[in-house]
Amino acid sequence: MNYVLRMRVGHHRRLAALLRAAMPAESVAFLLCRRAPSADGVVFLVDEVIEVEPSAYAAQAHDIASVAPLVMARVAQQARAGNRVIVMAHIHPMTASGVEFSEADHLGNRKSFGFFHRRADQPEHIALVWNAAVDECAGLVYLKDGRADVLNSAVVVDDDRWREFIPGRQTSRERFARQAMLLGTAGQHLVGAVNLAVIGLGGTGSLASLALVHHGARRLVLVDDEFLDESNLPRVPASAPTDVKVRSKVDLARAYALAHAPDIEVTALTQNVEHGSVLPFLVGCDVIVVCTDNTTSRAYLNQLAQQYLIPLLDLGVQFSIGDAGAVANEIGRINLVRPGTPCLWCSGHISSERLAAESVPKAERTRDGSYLRGIDDPQPSMLAFNMEVVGRGMQILLGFMTGLFRQAPDAYEQRSFLKPRAGAMARLISKVRQAGCPICSEVGCGADRGMAIRQRAA
């Protein structure tokens, strides 16, 4: 089982302040989490931080922090009322790094989590121990039968960089030694450890999956419901004429990844992304790269990423041809959307009119006389321009994950290919949250809110 704890930066800052308040004595704080099953485990979404008042300790010193039974009962009652998982966190104030549970911790945890399981019925509750700086932790997931599994990951998803608090998830690789000079050893390890999804394996998506593999990604989820057609050949790497109408786009991307890196884990789903069977695989992903060419899937992923605390990288290349046959508009977009920041709807990257049109069956859209006729017509596309957007997207994504560089959370990058806009070929566009946005207002709610976007009409 793969167990992942996700929190927002505000939760971590609050937790750190509470745990460090009594240093050099140990302290305890509680987190309440929503539980989200994934394809290979469970994701826990932090919803609330609960303080333990100084007067509520039965004992507190540099090597012990024992919370009074009444406080434990109140936390359990609150968790039961909200159907939440309990996380009991404490600090080892004398430990700078390499933090681990002590034997005394194990003894206390078995008693505490036996109590929590009796009072708040959940399949799991969690124990965390933090170092003095509260920037490294170890975690144990306590099951109903008393067994404890390791918490695989604890992350902050919306800070100015990705923050992973459980170190050592990946061993070093000699082939990436020169890349690690830029990203750092820990950064390169992280690239290989995180679970990345690429949605849409056409012109941009095929390049994105290839780039992730070459940068060291070793856990990929690939989603696309289409087979290769002849018009894809110039833009999909490693494709051949013999693949047309025979191989799916995800199969081509998977085969390339395995040929380059036999140790990679690839989940290839030949399905449209809104299909219910895909959701558990995406819930378990750390980052979603969006390369779709339709509004329905982009809107669906926009909601999913906010509700399950998943950073989303939206890559877009768009050309339109005017009546005279010349390029009327051209634009590239690289938008890294962190949970809680203005979403794709706020940024105007989801058209409600187009979304409504895609809900109409294709036979109706294409019939003679339909006002929607033509919306499914293929748009101009070219490998060179896709490469430019994907290359910049990989820089932004890896910079966010490893700290190589930082980009403001309230801006996205817009690129021109043929002529400058406002005197520049690339510029940052401010993102502003729209009042009453139905997506941004439900950050971290998990499955407590159903997905509003349905499958595309056939």
C-alpha positions as CSV (number, residue, x, y, z in Angstrom):
1,M,0.0,0.0,0.0
2,N,1.2,3.5,-0.8
3,Y,0.2,6.0,1.8
4,V,0.5,9.8,1.1
5,L,-0.3,12.8,3.3
6,R,-1.0,16.1,1.5
7,M,-1.3,19.4,3.2
8,R,-1.3,23.1,2.2
9,V,1.4,25.4,3.3
10,G,-0.8,27.2,5.8
11,H,-1.4,23.8,7.6
12,H,2.3,23.1,7.8
13,R,3.1,26.6,9.1
14,R,0.5,26.3,11.8
15,L,1.7,22.8,12.7
16,A,5.3,23.9,12.9
17,A,4.4,26.9,15.1
18,L,2.5,24.7,17.5
19,L,5.2,21.9,17.7
20,R,8.0,24.4,18.3
21,A,6.2,26.6,20.8
22,A,7.4,24.7,23.9
23,M,10.9,23.9,22.8
24,P,13.1,22.4,24.1
25,A,10.2,20.4,25.5
26,E,8.3,18.0,23.2
27,S,4.8,19.1,22.0
28,V,1.9,17.4,20.3
29,A,-0.7,18.7,17.7
30,F,-3.4,16.9,15.8
31,L,-4.4,17.0,12.1
32,L,-7.8,15.9,10.8
33,C,-7.8,14.6,7.3
34,R,-10.2,13.5,4.5
35,R,-9.5,10.0,3.2
36,A,-9.2,9.4,-0.5
37,P,-8.6,5.9,-1.8
38,S,-6.2,5.7,-4.8
39,A,-5.4,2.9,-7.2
40,D,-2.4,1.7,-5.1
41,G,-3.2,3.0,-1.6
42,V,-4.7,6.0,0.2
43,V,-4.2,9.7,0.1
44,F,-4.9,11.7,3.2
45,L,-5.9,15.4,2.7
46,V,-5.2,17.6,5.7
47,D,-8.3,19.6,6.6
48,E,-7.7,21.0,10.0
49,V,-4.9,21.6,12.6
50,I,-5.9,21.2,16.3
51,E,-3.8,22.8,19.1
52,V,-3.1,21.1,22.4
53,E,-3.2,23.7,25.1
54,P,-0.2,23.8,27.5
55,S,-2.6,22.9,30.4
56,A,-3.8,19.8,28.5
57,Y,-0.5,17.8,29.0
58,A,-0.4,15.0,31.5
59,A,3.4,15.2,31.2
60,Q,5.8,17.4,29.1
61,A,9.6,17.5,29.0
62,H,12.4,17.4,26.5
63,D,11.8,13.6,26.0
64,I,8.1,13.2,26.6
65,A,4.8,14.7,25.7
66,S,1.7,12.9,27.1
67,V,-1.7,14.4,26.3
68,A,-4.5,14.1,28.8
69,P,-7.2,11.5,28.1
70,L,-9.9,14.1,27.9
71,V,-8.1,15.9,25.0
72,M,-7.7,12.6,23.2
73,A,-11.4,11.9,23.6
74,R,-12.3,15.4,22.2
75,V,-10.1,14.9,19.2
76,A,-11.7,11.5,18.5
77,Q,-15.2,12.9,18.9
78,Q,-14.4,15.7,16.4
79,A,-13.0,13.2,13.9
80,R,-16.0,10.9,14.3
81,A,-18.4,13.8,13.7
82,G,-16.6,14.9,10.5
83,N,-15.7,11.4,9.3
84,R,-12.1,12.3,9.4
85,V,-8.8,10.5,9.9
86,I,-6.7,11.5,12.9
87,V,-3.0,12.4,12.6
88,M,-1.2,12.7,15.9
89,A,2.0,14.7,15.4
90,H,4.8,15.3,17.9
91,I,8.3,16.8,17.7
92,H,11.8,15.5,18.8
93,P,13.3,18.9,19.7
94,M,16.8,17.5,20.0
95,T,16.9,15.9,16.5
96,A,18.2,17.9,13.6
97,S,17.8,15.2,10.9
98,G,17.2,11.5,10.5
99,V,14.2,11.7,12.8
100,E,12.7,8.3,13.9
101,F,10.2,7.0,16.4
102,S,11.7,6.0,19.7
103,E,10.7,2.8,21.5
104,A,8.7,5.0,23.9
105,D,6.9,6.5,20.9
106,H,6.0,3.0,19.7
107,L,4.6,1.9,23.0
108,G,2.6,5.1,23.4
109,N,1.3,5.0,19.8
110,R,-0.1,1.5,20.2
111,K,-2.1,2.6,23.1
112,S,-3.2,5.9,21.6
113,F,-4.2,4.5,18.2
114,G,-6.0,1.6,19.8
115,F,-8.1,4.2,21.6
116,F,-8.6,6.3,18.4
117,H,-9.8,3.3,16.4
118,R,-12.3,2.5,19.1
119,R,-13.7,6.0,19.1
120,A,-13.3,7.2,15.5
121,D,-14.1,4.4,13.0
122,Q,-11.6,4.7,10.1
123,P,-9.5,2.1,8.3
124,E,-6.3,4.0,9.3
125,H,-5.1,6.7,11.7
126,I,-1.6,8.2,11.5
127,A,1.4,9.1,13.7
128,L,4.0,11.6,12.7
129,V,7.3,12.5,14.4
130,W,9.1,15.7,13.3
131,N,12.7,17.0,13.7
132,A,13.4,20.3,15.4
133,A,13.0,22.4,12.3
134,V,9.7,20.7,11.4
135,D,11.1,20.2,7.8
136,E,11.6,16.4,8.1
137,C,9.4,13.7,9.5
138,A,8.7,10.0,9.7
139,G,5.2,8.5,9.7
140,L,3.4,5.3,10.6
141,V,-0.1,4.4,9.5
142,Y,-1.9,2.4,12.2
143,L,-4.5,-0.1,11.0
144,K,-7.5,-1.4,13.0
145,D,-5.8,-4.7,13.8
146,G,-2.9,-2.9,15.5
147,R,-0.4,-3.3,12.6
148,A,1.6,-0.2,11.5
149,D,2.6,0.5,7.9
150,V,5.0,3.1,6.8
151,L,3.7,6.5,5.6
152,N,5.4,6.8,2.2
153,S,5.1,10.5,1.6
154,A,4.2,13.7,3.4
155,V,4.1,16.8,1.2
156,V,3.1,20.5,1.0
157,V,1.6,21.0,-2.5
158,D,1.0,24.8,-2.8
159,D,4.2,26.5,-1.5
160,D,6.6,28.3,-3.9
161,R,8.2,24.8,-4.4
162,W,7.2,21.2,-3.8
163,R,8.1,20.1,-0.3
164,E,8.6,16.5,0.6
165,F,9.2,15.8,4.3
166,I,10.0,12.1,4.2
167,P,13.5,11.8,2.8
168,G,15.1,8.9,0.9
169,R,12.4,7.8,-1.4
170,Q,14.7,7.1,-4.3
171,T,18.3,5.9,-4.7
172,S,20.8,7.9,-6.8
173,R,21.3,7.1,-10.5
174,E,24.7,7.5,-12.3
175,R,23.0,8.3,-15.6
176,F,21.6,11.5,-14.1
177,A,24.8,12.7,-12.5
178,R,25.2,15.7,-14.7
179,Q,21.5,16.7,-14.3
180,A,21.9,16.3,-10.6
181,M,24.5,19.0,-10.7
182,L,21.7,21.4,-11.5
183,L,18.8,19.8,-9.6
184,G,20.8,18.6,-6.6
185,T,21.0,15.0,-5.5
186,A,17.8,15.3,-3.4
187,G,16.1,17.0,-6.3
188,Q,17.0,14.3,-8.8
189,H,15.9,11.6,-6.3
190,L,12.5,13.4,-6.0
191,V,12.0,13.4,-9.8
192,G,12.3,9.6,-9.8
193,A,10.0,9.2,-6.8
194,V,7.0,11.3,-7.6
195,N,4.0,9.9,-9.5
196,L,3.4,12.0,-12.6
197,A,0.3,11.8,-14.9
198,V,0.2,12.9,-18.5
199,I,-3.3,13.4,-19.9
200,G,-3.5,13.4,-23.7
201,L,-0.7,11.8,-25.6
202,G,-1.0,13.7,-28.9
203,G,1.4,16.4,-30.1
204,T,2.2,18.0,-26.7
205,G,1.5,15.0,-24.5
206,S,3.8,12.6,-26.3
207,L,6.6,15.1,-26.0
208,A,5.8,15.7,-22.3
209,S,5.9,12.0,-21.5
210,L,9.2,11.6,-23.4
211,A,10.7,14.6,-21.6
212,L,9.7,13.3,-18.2
213,V,11.3,9.9,-18.9
214,H,14.5,11.5,-20.0
215,H,14.6,13.8,-16.9
216,G,14.4,10.8,-14.6
217,A,10.7,10.2,-13.9
218,R,10.1,6.6,-13.0
219,R,6.4,6.5,-12.1
220,L,4.0,7.6,-14.9
221,V,0.3,7.4,-15.5
222,L,-0.6,7.9,-19.2
223,V,-4.2,8.6,-20.2
224,D,-5.6,8.9,-23.8
225,D,-8.6,7.2,-25.5
226,E,-7.4,7.5,-29.1
227,F,-5.5,5.4,-31.5
228,L,-2.8,6.9,-33.7
229,D,-4.0,8.3,-37.0
230,E,-1.9,9.4,-40.0
231,S,-2.0,13.1,-39.2
232,N,-0.3,12.3,-35.8
233,L,2.8,10.9,-37.4
234,P,4.7,14.2,-37.8
235,R,4.1,15.2,-34.2
236,V,4.3,11.9,-32.1
237,P,7.9,10.7,-31.4
238,A,8.7,7.1,-32.0
239,S,5.6,6.5,-34.2
240,A,5.7,4.8,-37.5
241,P,3.3,4.4,-40.5
242,T,2.7,0.8,-39.4
243,D,1.2,2.1,-36.1
244,V,-1.6,4.0,-37.7
245,K,-5.0,2.7,-36.6
246,V,-3.3,-0.2,-34.9
247,R,-1.6,1.2,-31.8
248,S,-3.1,3.5,-29.2
249,K,-1.2,6.7,-28.3
250,V,-0.7,5.6,-24.7
251,D,0.8,2.3,-26.0
252,L,3.3,4.1,-28.1
253,A,4.3,6.4,-25.1
254,R,4.5,3.4,-22.8
255,A,6.7,1.4,-25.2
256,Y,9.1,4.3,-25.6
257,A,9.3,4.8,-21.8
258,L,10.1,1.1,-21.2
259,A,12.6,0.9,-23.9
260,H,14.5,3.9,-22.5
261,A,14.1,3.0,-18.8
262,P,13.2,-0.7,-18.2
263,D,12.9,0.0,-14.5
264,I,10.0,2.5,-15.0
265,E,6.5,2.0,-13.7
266,V,4.0,2.9,-16.4
267,T,0.2,2.7,-16.1
268,A,-1.3,3.2,-19.5
269,L,-5.0,3.8,-19.7
270,T,-6.8,3.8,-23.1
271,Q,-9.8,5.6,-21.8
272,N,-11.1,9.2,-21.7
273,V,-10.0,10.8,-18.5
274,E,-13.6,11.5,-17.2
275,H,-14.3,7.8,-17.0
276,G,-14.9,6.7,-13.4
277,S,-12.2,4.0,-13.7
278,V,-9.5,6.6,-14.2
279,L,-10.1,8.6,-11.0
280,P,-8.3,6.4,-8.5
281,F,-5.2,6.5,-10.6
282,L,-5.2,10.3,-10.8
283,V,-5.9,10.7,-7.1
284,G,-2.6,8.9,-6.3
285,C,-0.6,11.2,-8.7
286,D,1.6,13.9,-7.3
287,V,1.4,16.2,-10.4
288,I,-0.9,16.1,-13.4
289,V,0.3,17.4,-16.8
290,V,-2.6,18.4,-19.0
291,C,-2.1,18.1,-22.8
292,T,-5.7,17.5,-23.9
293,D,-7.3,19.1,-26.9
294,N,-10.8,19.4,-25.5
295,T,-12.4,21.6,-22.9
296,T,-14.3,18.8,-21.1
297,S,-11.3,16.9,-19.9
298,R,-9.5,20.2,-19.0
299,A,-12.4,21.3,-16.9
300,Y,-12.6,17.9,-15.2
301,L,-8.9,17.9,-14.4
302,N,-9.1,21.4,-13.1
303,Q,-11.7,20.4,-10.5
304,L,-10.0,17.2,-9.6
305,A,-6.7,18.9,-9.0
306,Q,-8.2,21.4,-6.6
307,Q,-10.3,18.9,-4.7
308,Y,-7.5,16.4,-4.2
309,L,-4.6,18.9,-3.7
310,I,-2.7,18.0,-6.8
311,P,-0.5,20.6,-8.7
312,L,-1.5,20.8,-12.4
313,L,0.6,21.8,-15.3
314,D,-1.5,23.0,-18.2
315,L,0.2,23.1,-21.6
316,G,-1.4,24.5,-24.6
317,V,-0.5,25.4,-28.2
318,Q,-3.2,27.0,-30.4
319,F,-3.2,28.3,-33.9
320,S,-6.3,29.5,-35.8
321,I,-6.6,30.2,-39.5
322,G,-8.7,33.1,-40.8
323,D,-11.0,33.1,-43.9
324,A,-8.1,34.1,-46.1
325,G,-6.1,31.1,-45.1
326,A,-3.5,33.0,-43.1
327,V,-2.7,32.6,-39.4
328,A,-5.2,34.8,-37.5
329,N,-4.1,33.9,-34.0
330,E,-1.3,31.9,-32.3
331,I,-0.5,31.4,-28.7
332,G,1.3,29.1,-26.4
333,R,0.5,28.6,-22.7
334,I,2.3,27.2,-19.7
335,N,0.3,27.4,-16.6
336,L,1.4,25.7,-13.3
337,V,-1.7,25.7,-11.1
338,R,-1.1,25.0,-7.5
339,P,-4.0,24.0,-5.2
340,G,-5.7,27.1,-3.8
341,T,-4.3,29.4,-6.5
342,P,-6.5,30.8,-9.3
343,C,-7.7,27.8,-11.3
344,L,-8.0,27.3,-15.1
345,W,-11.6,28.6,-14.9
346,C,-10.5,31.8,-13.2
347,S,-7.7,32.3,-15.8
348,G,-10.2,32.0,-18.7
349,H,-8.7,28.8,-20.0
350,I,-12.0,26.9,-19.8
351,S,-14.8,28.2,-22.2
352,S,-18.3,27.5,-20.9
353,E,-19.6,27.8,-24.4
354,R,-17.2,25.2,-25.7
355,L,-17.9,23.0,-22.7
356,A,-21.6,23.1,-23.4
357,A,-21.0,22.3,-27.1
358,E,-18.9,19.2,-26.2
359,S,-21.9,17.9,-24.2
360,V,-23.9,17.6,-27.4
361,P,-23.4,14.2,-29.2
362,K,-20.9,14.3,-32.0
363,A,-23.5,13.2,-34.6
364,E,-25.5,16.3,-33.8
365,R,-22.5,18.6,-33.8
366,T,-21.5,17.4,-37.3
367,R,-24.9,17.2,-39.1
368,D,-25.6,19.6,-41.9
369,G,-27.2,22.8,-40.6
370,S,-26.0,22.4,-37.0
371,Y,-24.8,25.6,-35.4
372,L,-22.0,23.5,-33.9
373,R,-20.8,22.2,-37.2
374,G,-17.0,22.7,-37.5
375,I,-16.0,22.8,-33.8
376,D,-14.5,19.3,-34.2
377,D,-12.4,20.3,-37.2
378,P,-8.6,19.7,-36.7
379,Q,-6.6,22.8,-35.9
380,P,-3.1,23.6,-37.1
381,S,-0.3,21.9,-35.2
382,M,3.5,21.6,-35.7
383,L,6.2,19.7,-33.8
384,A,8.5,22.7,-33.5
385,F,6.0,24.8,-31.6
386,N,4.9,21.9,-29.4
387,M,8.5,21.3,-28.5
388,E,8.9,25.0,-27.4
389,V,6.0,24.9,-25.0
390,V,6.8,21.4,-23.6
391,G,10.4,22.3,-23.1
392,R,9.5,25.4,-21.1
393,G,6.8,23.5,-19.2
394,M,9.4,20.9,-18.1
395,Q,11.7,23.7,-16.9
396,I,8.8,25.2,-14.8
397,L,7.7,21.9,-13.5
398,L,11.2,20.7,-12.5
399,G,12.0,24.1,-11.0
400,F,8.9,23.8,-8.8
401,M,9.6,20.3,-7.7
402,T,13.3,20.7,-7.0
403,G,13.6,24.4,-6.1
404,L,15.9,25.1,-9.1
405,F,13.9,28.3,-9.6
406,R,10.7,29.7,-8.4
407,Q,7.7,31.2,-10.4
408,A,5.1,33.4,-8.9
409,P,1.9,31.3,-8.1
410,D,-0.4,34.1,-9.4
411,A,1.0,34.2,-12.9
412,Y,1.2,32.0,-16.0
413,E,3.5,32.2,-19.0
414,Q,2.2,33.1,-22.4
415,R,4.3,32.6,-25.5
416,S,4.1,33.9,-29.1
417,F,5.7,31.9,-32.0
418,L,5.5,34.1,-35.1
419,K,5.4,37.7,-33.9
420,P,5.9,39.5,-30.6
421,R,3.0,40.5,-28.4
422,A,3.5,43.7,-26.4
423,G,7.1,43.7,-27.7
424,A,8.0,40.3,-26.4
425,M,7.8,36.6,-27.5
426,A,7.1,35.5,-23.9
427,R,5.5,37.3,-21.0
428,L,3.9,36.6,-17.6
429,I,0.1,37.1,-17.3
430,S,-1.4,37.7,-13.9
431,K,-3.9,35.2,-12.5
432,V,-6.8,36.5,-10.4
433,R,-9.3,34.4,-8.6
434,Q,-12.8,35.1,-9.8
435,A,-15.3,35.8,-7.0
436,G,-17.6,32.9,-6.5
437,C,-15.6,30.5,-8.6
438,P,-17.1,27.0,-7.9
439,I,-13.8,25.3,-8.3
440,C,-11.4,27.3,-6.1
441,S,-13.9,27.4,-3.3
442,E,-13.7,23.7,-2.7
443,V,-9.9,23.2,-2.3
444,G,-9.0,19.9,-0.6
445,C,-12.5,18.6,-0.2
446,G,-11.8,15.3,-1.9
447,A,-14.8,13.1,-2.6
448,D,-17.0,15.1,-0.3
449,R,-18.0,17.0,-3.4
450,G,-18.9,15.0,-6.6
451,M,-17.3,15.7,-9.9
452,A,-19.4,18.3,-11.8
453,I,-18.0,17.5,-15.2
454,R,-19.4,14.4,-16.9
455,Q,-18.0,12.3,-19.7
456,R,-17.8,13.9,-23.2
457,A,-20.7,13.0,-25.4
458,A,-19.8,10.3,-27.9
